[in-house]
């Protein structure tokens, strides 16, 4: 049945003896169908490949920058990336058509009786081309680095739209040069920093009071959460290793808008390997669990932050 359907669509009717149409329809024939199919398909392969590749790359970039700063969801990143991918796909159509013409695929001469079935096969070819191009456009996924869940992303997922708006208004932009101290050991912990760009080093103190390296934190990380959760002086220096840009929120606004996500910070402090063997770990064991009136209990679905 499938063979008869393909033959009927290729020839314009059921083929009779000698490859002739058994009805009055004029056969299209494979010699005309193949070049017609390729000429219609190839430009849409280019369109699908360029469009989907742009969606993957733009969506990933937006998700790690704009969405991180404003707390938008990954779905919002996909929507914004789609606007870029549609533009790229539209711009790629012309070059793809010119490239197809350079391949020298002949345009079959069609009789008026063959044009209807030819239009059908052009539509099929375009669909096949788009699907094939979109699959090829997924190849950039192989080149993108593996991304682990970032603390800032987990925080954003737990905030309501109203909380995100309030926090965004309270955030202040700050920039630091390499070697500059962002948080000083022993100072009052007044600020929670979300790292937008750059890398920092956390330097604690050992039992003898000597400086000791604890960890490094990159963009997407958070610094100052320990002091916010336990309301204690800073237990380490945080020093910029590169040019660093952060969005910081004062502890007054933190208490006002971010108490509901404090369990995420507490979970990281108590489980992250960054604190293992550091003075911070000893510091934590000396503090009894804090309870905040009206604060939500830790959820069993709270994700672990490595």
DRENDO-1510 file (C-alpha; in Angstrom, 1 decimal, always signed):
<recs>
REC; n; res; u; v; w
REC; 1; UNK; +0.0; +0.0; +0.0 .
REC; 2; UNK; +2.9; +2.4; +0.8 .
REC; 3; UNK; +4.5; +1.6; -2.5 .
REC; 4; UNK; +1.3; +2.3; -4.4 .
REC; 5; UNK; +0.9; +5.6; -2.5 .
REC; 6; UNK; +4.5; +6.7; -3.3 .
REC; 7; UNK; +4.1; +5.7; -6.9 .
REC; 8; UNK; +0.8; +7.6; -7.2 .
REC; 9; UNK; +2.3; +10.7; -5.7 .
REC; 10; UNK; +5.4; +10.5; -7.8 .
REC; 11; UNK; +3.6; +9.8; -11.1 .
REC; 12; UNK; +0.5; +11.8; -10.5 .
REC; 13; UNK; -1.6; +8.6; -10.9 .
REC; 14; UNK; -1.3; +4.9; -10.7 .
REC; 15; UNK; +1.4; +3.8; -13.2 .
REC; 16; UNK; +0.3; +1.4; -15.8 .
REC; 17; UNK; +2.3; -0.9; -18.0 .
REC; 18; UNK; +5.6; +0.4; -19.3 .
REC; 19; UNK; +5.7; +3.1; -16.7 .
REC; 20; UNK; +2.8; +5.0; -18.3 .
REC; 21; UNK; +0.0; +6.5; -16.3 .
REC; 22; UNK; -3.1; +4.4; -16.5 .
REC; 23; UNK; -5.3; +7.6; -16.4 .
REC; 24; UNK; -5.2; +10.8; -18.2 .
REC; 25; UNK; -2.7; +12.4; -15.8 .
REC; 26; UNK; +0.7; +13.1; -17.1 .
REC; 27; UNK; +3.4; +11.2; -15.1 .
REC; 28; UNK; +5.9; +13.3; -13.1 .
REC; 29; UNK; +8.6; +10.6; -13.0 .
REC; 30; UNK; +11.6; +10.2; -10.8 .
REC; 31; UNK; +13.9; +12.2; -13.2 .
REC; 32; UNK; +11.8; +15.3; -12.4 .
REC; 33; UNK; +10.8; +14.5; -8.8 .
REC; 34; UNK; +14.4; +14.1; -7.5 .
REC; 35; UNK; +15.8; +17.5; -8.6 .
REC; 36; UNK; +12.5; +19.2; -7.7 .
REC; 37; UNK; +12.7; +17.7; -4.2 .
REC; 38; UNK; +16.3; +18.7; -3.7 .
REC; 39; UNK; +15.8; +22.2; -4.9 .
REC; 40; UNK; +13.0; +22.7; -2.5 .
REC; 41; UNK; +14.6; +20.9; +0.5 .
REC; 42; UNK; +18.1; +22.3; +0.7 .
REC; 43; UNK; +17.3; +25.9; +1.4 .
REC; 44; UNK; +15.2; +24.8; +4.3 .
REC; 45; UNK; +18.0; +22.6; +5.6 .
REC; 46; UNK; +20.0; +25.8; +5.9 .
REC; 47; UNK; +17.1; +27.7; +7.5 .
REC; 48; UNK; +16.5; +25.0; +10.1 .
REC; 49; UNK; +20.2; +24.6; +10.9 .
REC; 50; UNK; +20.9; +28.3; +11.3 .
REC; 51; UNK; +17.7; +28.9; +13.3 .
REC; 52; UNK; +18.1; +26.1; +15.7 .
REC; 53; UNK; +21.8; +26.7; +16.3 .
REC; 54; UNK; +21.1; +30.3; +17.0 .
REC; 55; UNK; +18.3; +29.3; +19.5 .
REC; 56; UNK; +20.7; +26.9; +21.3 .
REC; 57; UNK; +23.5; +29.4; +21.6 .
REC; 58; UNK; +21.4; +32.5; +22.3 .
REC; 59; UNK; +19.2; +30.7; +24.8 .
REC; 60; UNK; +22.2; +29.5; +26.7 .
REC; 61; UNK; +23.8; +32.9; +26.7 .
REC; 62; UNK; +20.6; +34.6; +27.8 .
REC; 63; UNK; +20.0; +32.0; +30.5 .
REC; 64; UNK; +23.4; +32.6; +32.0 .
REC; 65; UNK; +23.4; +36.4; +31.9 .
REC; 66; UNK; +20.0; +38.2; +31.6 .
REC; 67; UNK; +18.1; +35.5; +33.4 .
REC; 68; UNK; +20.7; +35.3; +36.2 .
REC; 69; UNK; +20.6; +39.1; +36.8 .
REC; 70; UNK; +16.8; +39.5; +36.6 .
REC; 71; UNK; +15.8; +36.1; +37.9 .
REC; 72; UNK; +13.9; +35.1; +34.8 .
REC; 73; UNK; +13.1; +31.4; +34.1 .
REC; 74; UNK; +14.7; +29.2; +31.6 .
REC; 75; UNK; +11.5; +29.3; +29.6 .
REC; 76; UNK; +11.9; +33.1; +29.3 .
REC; 77; UNK; +15.4; +32.5; +28.0 .
REC; 78; UNK; +14.0; +30.2; +25.4 .
REC; 79; UNK; +11.4; +32.7; +24.3 .
REC; 80; UNK; +14.0; +35.5; +24.0 .
REC; 81; UNK; +16.4; +33.2; +22.2 .
REC; 82; UNK; +13.6; +32.2; +19.8 .
REC; 83; UNK; +13.3; +35.8; +18.7 .
REC; 84; UNK; +17.0; +35.8; +17.8 .
REC; 85; UNK; +16.8; +32.4; +16.1 .
REC; 86; UNK; +13.8; +33.5; +13.9 .
REC; 87; UNK; +15.8; +36.5; +12.8 .
REC; 88; UNK; +18.9; +34.5; +12.0 .
REC; 89; UNK; +16.8; +31.9; +10.2 .
REC; 90; UNK; +15.1; +34.5; +8.0 .
REC; 91; UNK; +18.4; +36.1; +7.1 .
REC; 92; UNK; +19.9; +32.7; +6.2 .
REC; 93; UNK; +17.2; +31.9; +3.7 .
REC; 94; UNK; +18.7; +34.0; +0.9 .
REC; 95; UNK; +22.2; +32.7; +1.1 .
REC; 96; UNK; +20.9; +29.1; +1.4 .
REC; 97; UNK; +18.9; +29.6; -1.8 .
REC; 98; UNK; +21.9; +31.0; -3.7 .
REC; 99; UNK; +24.1; +28.1; -2.5 .
REC; 100; UNK; +21.5; +25.7; -3.8 .
REC; 101; UNK; +21.5; +27.4; -7.2 .
REC; 102; UNK; +25.3; +27.1; -7.3 .
REC; 103; UNK; +25.1; +23.3; -6.9 .
REC; 104; UNK; +23.7; +23.2; -10.4 .
REC; 105; UNK; +20.5; +21.2; -9.7 .
REC; 106; UNK; +18.3; +21.7; -12.7 .
REC; 107; UNK; +14.8; +23.0; -12.5 .
REC; 108; UNK; +12.6; +20.4; -14.1 .
REC; 109; UNK; +10.2; +21.5; -16.8 .
REC; 110; UNK; +6.7; +20.8; -15.8 .
REC; 111; UNK; +3.5; +20.6; -17.8 .
REC; 112; UNK; +0.4; +22.3; -16.4 .
REC; 113; UNK; -1.0; +18.9; -15.5 .
REC; 114; UNK; +2.0; +18.2; -13.3 .
REC; 115; UNK; +2.1; +21.4; -11.3 .
REC; 116; UNK; -0.4; +20.4; -8.6 .
REC; 117; UNK; +1.5; +17.2; -7.7 .
REC; 118; UNK; +4.8; +19.1; -7.9 .
REC; 119; UNK; +3.5; +21.7; -5.4 .
REC; 120; UNK; +2.7; +18.9; -3.0 .
REC; 121; UNK; +6.2; +17.4; -3.2 .
REC; 122; UNK; +7.8; +20.9; -2.7 .
REC; 123; UNK; +5.8; +21.1; +0.6 .
REC; 124; UNK; +7.0; +17.7; +1.7 .
REC; 125; UNK; +10.6; +18.6; +0.7 .
REC; 126; UNK; +10.4; +21.8; +2.8 .
REC; 127; UNK; +9.2; +19.9; +5.9 .
REC; 128; UNK; +11.9; +17.3; +5.5 .
REC; 129; UNK; +14.5; +20.1; +5.1 .
REC; 130; UNK; +13.4; +22.0; +8.2 .
REC; 131; UNK; +13.4; +18.8; +10.4 .
REC; 132; UNK; +16.8; +17.7; +9.1 .
REC; 133; UNK; +18.2; +21.3; +9.5 .
REC; 134; UNK; +16.9; +21.5; +13.1 .
REC; 135; UNK; +18.5; +18.2; +14.0 .
REC; 136; UNK; +21.8; +19.5; +12.6 .
REC; 137; UNK; +21.3; +22.8; +14.5 .
REC; 138; UNK; +21.5; +20.8; +17.7 .
REC; 139; UNK; +25.3; +20.1; +17.1 .
REC; 140; UNK; +26.4; +23.2; +19.2 .
REC; 141; UNK; +25.1; +21.3; +22.3 .
REC; 142; UNK; +28.2; +19.1; +21.9 .
REC; 143; UNK; +30.4; +22.1; +22.2 .
REC; 144; UNK; +28.8; +23.8; +25.2 .
REC; 145; UNK; +30.4; +23.2; +28.5 .
REC; 146; UNK; +28.5; +21.2; +31.1 .
REC; 147; UNK; +26.7; +23.5; +33.5 .
REC; 148; UNK; +26.2; +22.5; +37.1 .
REC; 149; UNK; +23.2; +24.0; +39.0 .
REC; 150; UNK; +24.1; +27.4; +40.3 .
REC; 151; UNK; +23.1; +28.7; +43.6 .
REC; 152; UNK; +21.6; +31.9; +42.1 .
REC; 153; UNK; +19.4; +29.8; +39.8 .
REC; 154; UNK; +18.1; +27.7; +42.6 .
REC; 155; UNK; +17.2; +30.9; +44.6 .
REC; 156; UNK; +15.4; +32.4; +41.6 .
REC; 157; UNK; +13.3; +29.2; +41.1 .
REC; 158; UNK; +12.0; +29.5; +44.7 .
REC; 159; UNK; +11.0; +33.2; +44.5 .
REC; 160; UNK; +7.6; +34.5; +43.5 .
REC; 161; UNK; +7.2; +37.1; +40.8 .
REC; 162; UNK; +6.5; +39.8; +43.4 .
REC; 163; UNK; +9.6; +38.8; +45.3 .
REC; 164; UNK; +11.7; +39.0; +42.2 .
REC; 165; UNK; +10.5; +42.5; +41.4 .
REC; 166; UNK; +11.1; +43.7; +45.0 .
REC; 167; UNK; +14.6; +42.1; +45.1 .
REC; 168; UNK; +15.5; +43.6; +41.7 .
REC; 169; UNK; +14.7; +47.1; +42.9 .
REC; 170; UNK; +16.8; +46.5; +46.1 .
REC; 171; UNK; +19.9; +45.2; +44.2 .
REC; 172; UNK; +22.8; +47.5; +43.8 .
REC; 173; UNK; +25.5; +47.1; +41.2 .
REC; 174; UNK; +29.1; +46.9; +42.4 .
REC; 175; UNK; +32.5; +46.4; +40.7 .
REC; 176; UNK; +35.8; +45.3; +42.1 .
REC; 177; UNK; +39.4; +45.2; +40.7 .
REC; 178; UNK; +41.7; +42.2; +41.1 .
REC; 179; UNK; +43.1; +42.0; +44.6 .
REC; 180; UNK; +40.3; +44.2; +46.1 .
REC; 181; UNK; +38.7; +42.9; +49.2 .
REC; 182; UNK; +34.9; +42.5; +48.7 .
REC; 183; UNK; +34.2; +41.1; +52.2 .
REC; 184; UNK; +36.7; +41.6; +55.1 .
REC; 185; UNK; +37.3; +39.1; +57.8 .
REC; 186; UNK; +35.8; +40.2; +61.1 .
REC; 187; UNK; +33.6; +42.9; +59.6 .
REC; 188; UNK; +29.8; +43.1; +60.0 .
REC; 189; UNK; +28.1; +41.1; +57.3 .
REC; 190; UNK; +25.8; +43.7; +55.8 .
REC; 191; UNK; +25.7; +42.6; +52.2 .
REC; 192; UNK; +24.8; +39.5; +50.2 .
REC; 193; UNK; +26.5; +39.4; +46.8 .
REC; 194; UNK; +25.4; +37.6; +43.6 .
REC; 195; UNK; +28.4; +37.3; +41.3 .
REC; 196; UNK; +27.5; +38.3; +37.8 .
REC; 197; UNK; +31.0; +38.3; +36.3 .
REC; 198; UNK; +34.5; +37.2; +37.5 .
REC; 199; UNK; +36.0; +35.0; +40.1 .
REC; 200; UNK; +36.8; +35.5; +43.8 .
REC; 201; UNK; +38.8; +33.7; +46.5 .
REC; 202; UNK; +37.6; +33.0; +50.0 .
REC; 203; UNK; +40.4; +33.2; +52.6 .
REC; 204; UNK; +39.7; +32.1; +56.1 .
REC; 205; UNK; +41.8; +31.7; +59.3 .
REC; 206; UNK; +43.2; +28.6; +60.9 .
REC; 207; UNK; +43.5; +27.9; +64.6 .
REC; 208; UNK; +46.7; +30.0; +64.8 .
REC; 209; UNK; +45.0; +32.9; +63.1 .
REC; 210; UNK; +46.9; +32.5; +59.8 .
REC; 211; UNK; +45.2; +33.0; +56.5 .
REC; 212; UNK; +44.2; +29.9; +54.7 .
REC; 213; UNK; +42.6; +29.3; +51.3 .
REC; 214; UNK; +39.1; +27.9; +51.5 .
REC; 215; UNK; +37.7; +28.0; +48.0 .
REC; 216; UNK; +37.1; +30.0; +44.8 .
REC; 217; UNK; +33.6; +31.1; +43.6 .
REC; 218; UNK; +32.7; +32.1; +40.0 .
REC; 219; UNK; +29.8; +33.8; +38.3 .
REC; 220; UNK; +26.5; +32.5; +39.4 .
REC; 221; UNK; +27.7; +32.0; +42.9 .
REC; 222; UNK; +26.8; +33.8; +46.1 .
REC; 223; UNK; +29.0; +35.3; +48.8 .
REC; 224; UNK; +28.0; +36.6; +52.2 .
REC; 225; UNK; +25.2; +34.0; +52.7 .
REC; 226; UNK; +26.8; +32.6; +55.9 .
REC; 227; UNK; +26.8; +35.9; +57.7 .
REC; 228; UNK; +23.2; +36.6; +56.5 .
REC; 229; UNK; +21.9; +33.2; +57.8 .
REC; 230; UNK; +23.6; +33.2; +61.1 .
REC; 231; UNK; +23.9; +37.0; +61.6 .
REC; 232; UNK; +27.5; +36.8; +62.7 .
REC; 233; UNK; +30.6; +38.8; +61.7 .
REC; 234; UNK; +32.4; +37.7; +58.5 .
REC; 235; UNK; +34.5; +34.6; +59.1 .
REC; 236; UNK; +36.7; +35.0; +56.0 .
REC; 237; UNK; +38.1; +37.5; +53.5 .
REC; 238; UNK; +36.6; +37.4; +50.0 .
REC; 239; UNK; +39.1; +38.8; +47.5 .
REC; 240; UNK; +38.6; +39.5; +43.8 .
REC; 241; UNK; +40.9; +37.4; +41.6 .
REC; 242; UNK; +39.7; +39.0; +38.4 .
REC; 243; UNK; +37.6; +42.0; +37.6 .
REC; 244; UNK; +34.4; +41.2; +39.5 .
REC; 245; UNK; +30.9; +42.5; +39.0 .
REC; 246; UNK; +28.2; +41.7; +41.6 .
REC; 247; UNK; +24.6; +42.6; +42.5 .
REC; 248; UNK; +24.4; +43.1; +46.2 .
REC; 249; UNK; +21.5; +43.3; +48.6 .
REC; 250; UNK; +21.6; +44.9; +52.1 .
REC; 251; UNK; +20.7; +42.7; +55.0 .
REC; 252; UNK; +17.6; +44.8; +55.7 .
REC; 253; UNK; +16.2; +44.0; +52.3 .
REC; 254; UNK; +17.4; +40.4; +52.6 .
REC; 255; UNK; +15.3; +40.0; +55.8 .
REC; 256; UNK; +12.4; +41.6; +54.2 .
REC; 257; UNK; +12.3; +39.7; +50.9 .
REC; 258; UNK; +14.5; +36.6; +51.1 .
REC; 259; UNK; +13.8; +34.8; +54.3 .
REC; 260; UNK; +11.7; +32.3; +52.4 .
REC; 261; UNK; +14.7; +31.0; +50.5 .
REC; 262; UNK; +17.0; +30.9; +53.5 .
REC; 263; UNK; +16.8; +27.1; +53.6 .
REC; 264; UNK; +18.7; +27.0; +50.3 .
REC; 265; UNK; +21.6; +29.0; +51.8 .
REC; 266; UNK; +21.6; +26.9; +55.0 .
REC; 267; UNK; +21.6; +23.7; +52.9 .
REC; 268; UNK; +24.7; +24.9; +51.0 .
REC; 269; UNK; +26.5; +26.0; +54.2 .
REC; 270; UNK; +25.9; +22.7; +55.9 .
REC; 271; UNK; +26.6; +20.4; +53.0 .
REC; 272; UNK; +28.9; +22.1; +50.5 .
REC; 273; UNK; +32.5; +20.7; +50.3 .
REC; 274; UNK; +33.7; +24.4; +50.2 .
REC; 275; UNK; +33.3; +24.5; +53.9 .
REC; 276; UNK; +34.8; +21.0; +54.8 .
REC; 277; UNK; +37.8; +21.4; +57.0 .
REC; 278; UNK; +37.6; +25.2; +57.0 .
REC; 279; UNK; +37.2; +27.5; +60.1 .
REC; 280; UNK; +33.7; +28.1; +58.8 .
REC; 281; UNK; +32.8; +24.5; +59.6 .
REC; 282; UNK; +33.9; +24.8; +63.2 .
REC; 283; UNK; +32.1; +28.1; +63.4 .
REC; 284; UNK; +28.9; +26.5; +62.3 .
REC; 285; UNK; +29.0; +23.7; +64.9 .
REC; 286; UNK; +29.1; +26.3; +67.7 .
REC; 287; UNK; +25.8; +28.0; +66.6 .
REC; 288; UNK; +22.5; +26.5; +67.5 .
REC; 289; UNK; +19.9; +26.2; +64.8 .
REC; 290; UNK; +18.0; +29.5; +64.3 .
REC; 291; UNK; +14.3; +29.7; +64.0 .
REC; 292; UNK; +12.5; +32.6; +62.3 .
REC; 293; UNK; +8.9; +33.3; +63.0 .
REC; 294; UNK; +6.9; +32.8; +59.8 .
REC; 295; UNK; +9.8; +31.2; +57.9 .
REC; 296; UNK; +8.9; +28.2; +55.8 .
REC; 297; UNK; +10.1; +24.8; +56.9 .
REC; 298; UNK; +12.8; +23.1; +54.8 .
REC; 299; UNK; +11.2; +21.4; +51.8 .
REC; 300; UNK; +12.0; +17.8; +51.0 .
REC; 301; UNK; +12.4; +19.0; +47.4 .
REC; 302; UNK; +15.1; +21.5; +48.3 .
REC; 303; UNK; +17.9; +20.7; +45.8 .
REC; 304; UNK; +21.4; +19.9; +47.0 .
REC; 305; UNK; +24.0; +22.5; +45.9 .
REC; 306; UNK; +27.4; +20.8; +45.2 .
</recs>
